[in-house]
Amino acid sequence: MKVFGTDYDGVIINIEPQKALAFGELLNREWQINKREASNFWMGSGGTSRRSKFDYFYEKQFHKELIDEEYRSIADKFKNNLFKDFYPSVRLLDGALELLKFCKNNFDHRFISSGMPMQEIKDLVTMNGVSNYFEKIFGTDVIYKSKEEHFAEINNFWKPSEIIFVADAEEDMRVAKKFDAFAIGLTTNIDGERLLSAGANEIADNLHTVLEIIRKV
């Protein structure tokens, strides 16, 4: 049984740089964190949950754990900003629709593994008009705290003989390698050598090349 999986932001769409800037501005305003430091951290911690990014800076700044109530407050501000100023204008990356159509016709199952909060990624995929290309859409929440939980669920539920996974972050490559997936690193936001070092089987600089690789696997 063949399964296709993908990250979302950085692969099907790409507003990670804009999110990074918005993250830096929010943390500077709310917690007096250096904007550039926060933005750079966002870009360097792709593939991890949004909660972990806020946790890191809260503990660094205030030397205590970020409680759930305070996290929900600042996370809601961030989410509302994204839905107001960024998500309405998002467009699919060149080659995304062709890739999704091919995978729908040639794989037994398809899933998204994202570090976004669960409901947010589901809403965004629906807004972008591509929810029908996926059977499972995973984000992070109290049950799925990382992408490792996503892959464990896929293995338990579908028991695939092969997983091909496309993503644009080092953490994604490490997780894919841990679960014996064929990992394709997309150099949307990060250097290809770093993706290869993290475990990518192949790298590509656009989705047309990703599709060529998948056809050959």
C-alpha positions as CSV (number, residue, x, y, z in Angstrom):
1,M,0.0,0.0,0.0
2,K,1.5,3.3,-1.1
3,V,0.9,6.5,0.9
4,F,1.8,10.1,0.0
5,G,2.3,12.6,2.7
6,T,3.3,16.3,2.6
7,D,3.8,19.2,4.8
8,Y,1.6,22.1,3.8
9,D,3.1,25.6,4.3
10,G,6.4,25.5,2.4
11,V,5.2,22.8,0.0
12,I,1.7,23.4,-1.2
13,I,1.7,27.1,-0.3
14,N,4.5,29.2,1.1
15,I,3.9,32.1,3.6
16,E,6.5,30.9,6.1
17,P,8.6,34.1,5.7
18,Q,5.5,36.3,6.4
19,K,4.5,34.1,9.4
20,A,8.0,34.5,10.7
21,L,7.8,38.3,10.5
22,A,4.4,38.3,12.1
23,F,5.6,36.1,14.9
24,G,8.5,38.4,15.6
25,E,6.3,41.5,15.7
26,L,3.8,39.8,18.0
27,L,6.5,38.6,20.5
28,N,8.1,42.0,20.5
29,R,4.9,43.7,21.2
30,E,3.6,41.2,23.8
31,W,6.8,39.9,25.5
32,Q,9.5,42.4,24.4
33,I,11.4,39.7,22.4
34,N,13.8,40.9,19.8
35,K,11.9,40.8,16.5
36,R,14.7,39.5,14.3
37,E,15.7,36.8,16.8
38,A,12.1,35.5,16.9
39,S,11.7,35.6,13.2
40,N,14.9,33.8,12.6
41,F,14.0,31.2,15.2
42,W,10.6,30.6,13.4
43,M,12.4,30.0,10.1
44,G,15.0,27.7,11.7
45,S,12.5,25.6,13.5
46,G,10.3,24.4,10.7
47,G,8.5,21.1,11.2
48,T,7.9,21.7,14.9
49,S,4.6,22.7,16.5
50,R,3.6,26.3,16.9
51,R,3.3,25.7,20.7
52,S,6.9,24.7,20.9
53,K,8.0,28.0,19.4
54,F,6.0,30.1,21.9
55,D,7.2,27.8,24.7
56,Y,10.8,28.4,23.8
57,F,10.6,32.2,24.0
58,Y,8.4,32.4,27.0
59,E,10.7,30.2,29.1
60,K,13.7,32.2,27.8
61,Q,12.2,35.5,28.7
62,F,10.3,34.8,31.9
63,H,12.1,31.7,33.2
64,K,9.0,29.7,33.8
65,E,6.6,27.5,31.9
66,L,4.0,28.9,29.6
67,I,0.6,27.9,31.0
68,D,-2.2,26.8,28.7
69,E,-4.4,29.8,29.3
70,E,-1.7,32.3,28.4
71,Y,-0.7,30.3,25.4
72,R,-4.2,30.2,24.1
73,S,-4.4,34.0,24.5
74,I,-1.3,34.8,22.5
75,A,-1.9,32.0,20.0
76,D,-5.4,33.3,19.2
77,K,-3.9,36.7,18.5
78,F,-1.4,35.2,16.1
79,K,-4.1,33.0,14.4
80,N,-6.5,35.9,14.0
81,N,-3.8,38.0,12.4
82,L,-3.0,35.2,9.9
83,F,-6.6,34.8,8.9
84,K,-7.1,38.5,8.6
85,D,-4.0,39.6,6.8
86,F,-2.4,36.6,5.2
87,Y,-4.5,33.6,4.5
88,P,-7.1,35.2,2.3
89,S,-4.5,36.0,-0.3
90,V,-2.7,32.7,-0.2
91,R,-2.1,31.0,-3.6
92,L,-1.0,27.5,-4.3
93,L,2.7,27.2,-5.4
94,D,3.4,26.5,-9.0
95,G,3.0,22.8,-9.7
96,A,1.0,22.0,-6.5
97,L,-2.3,21.1,-8.2
98,E,-0.6,18.9,-10.8
99,L,1.3,17.1,-8.0
100,L,-1.9,16.6,-5.9
101,K,-3.9,15.3,-8.9
102,F,-1.1,12.8,-9.7
103,C,-0.9,11.6,-6.1
104,K,-4.7,11.2,-5.8
105,N,-4.7,9.0,-8.9
106,N,-1.6,7.0,-8.1
107,F,-1.4,6.5,-4.3
108,D,-3.7,4.5,-2.1
109,H,-3.9,7.1,0.6
110,R,-2.8,10.7,1.1
111,F,-2.2,12.9,4.2
112,I,-0.9,16.3,5.4
113,S,1.4,16.5,8.4
114,S,1.6,20.1,9.6
115,G,2.9,21.9,12.7
116,M,-0.1,24.3,12.6
117,P,-2.8,23.8,15.1
118,M,-5.2,21.1,14.0
119,Q,-8.3,23.2,13.3
120,E,-6.3,25.9,11.6
121,I,-4.7,23.7,9.1
122,K,-8.0,22.0,8.3
123,D,-9.6,25.4,7.7
124,L,-6.7,26.7,5.6
125,V,-6.7,23.6,3.4
126,T,-10.5,24.0,2.9
127,M,-10.0,27.7,2.1
128,N,-7.4,26.8,-0.5
129,G,-9.8,24.3,-2.2
130,V,-7.6,21.2,-1.9
131,S,-9.1,19.3,1.0
132,N,-10.6,16.7,-1.3
133,Y,-7.0,15.6,-2.2
134,F,-6.4,14.3,1.3
135,E,-8.0,11.7,3.5
136,K,-6.2,12.7,6.7
137,I,-5.2,16.3,7.6
138,F,-3.0,16.4,10.7
139,G,-2.1,19.4,12.7
140,T,-0.9,19.7,16.3
141,D,-3.1,19.6,19.4
142,V,-3.2,17.9,22.8
143,I,-3.3,14.5,21.1
144,Y,-0.8,15.1,18.2
145,K,1.9,17.2,19.8
146,S,4.5,16.5,17.0
147,K,4.8,15.0,13.6
148,E,6.1,11.8,15.0
149,E,2.5,11.2,16.3
150,H,1.2,11.8,12.8
151,F,3.5,9.2,11.3
152,A,2.7,6.7,14.1
153,E,-1.0,7.1,13.4
154,I,-0.4,6.6,9.6
155,N,1.5,3.4,10.2
156,N,-1.0,2.0,12.7
157,F,-4.1,3.0,10.6
158,W,-3.0,2.2,7.0
159,K,0.0,-0.1,7.6
160,P,1.7,1.2,4.4
161,S,4.3,-0.7,2.5
162,E,5.8,2.7,1.3
163,I,5.4,6.3,2.3
164,I,6.7,9.2,0.2
165,F,6.8,12.4,2.2
166,V,7.5,15.9,0.9
167,A,8.5,18.8,3.2
168,D,10.8,21.8,3.5
169,A,12.3,21.5,7.0
170,E,15.1,19.5,8.7
171,E,12.8,18.2,11.4
172,D,10.5,16.8,8.7
173,M,13.4,14.9,7.2
174,R,14.4,13.5,10.5
175,V,10.9,12.3,11.3
176,A,10.4,10.8,7.8
177,K,13.7,8.9,8.1
178,K,12.8,7.6,11.6
179,F,9.7,6.1,10.1
180,D,11.4,4.7,7.0
181,A,9.6,7.1,4.6
182,F,11.2,8.2,1.3
183,A,11.8,11.9,2.1
184,I,11.9,14.5,-0.6
185,G,13.3,17.8,0.7
186,L,11.9,20.9,-1.0
187,T,14.3,23.9,-0.9
188,T,11.5,26.5,-0.5
189,N,12.9,28.0,2.7
190,I,16.1,26.1,3.5
191,D,19.4,25.0,1.8
192,G,19.3,21.6,0.2
193,E,22.5,20.4,1.9
194,R,20.8,20.9,5.3
195,L,17.9,18.8,4.2
196,L,20.2,16.0,2.9
197,S,22.1,16.1,6.2
198,A,18.8,15.7,8.1
199,G,17.8,12.6,6.2
200,A,16.3,13.6,2.8
201,N,16.6,10.9,0.1
202,E,16.3,13.5,-2.6
203,I,16.0,17.3,-2.8
204,A,14.1,19.5,-5.3
205,D,13.8,23.2,-5.8
206,N,10.3,23.1,-7.2
207,L,7.2,20.9,-7.3
208,H,7.7,19.9,-10.9
209,T,10.9,18.3,-9.9
210,V,9.2,16.7,-6.9
211,L,6.7,15.1,-9.3
212,E,9.5,13.8,-11.5
213,I,11.2,12.2,-8.5
214,I,7.9,10.6,-7.4
215,R,7.3,9.2,-10.8
216,K,10.7,7.4,-10.7
217,V,10.5,6.0,-7.1
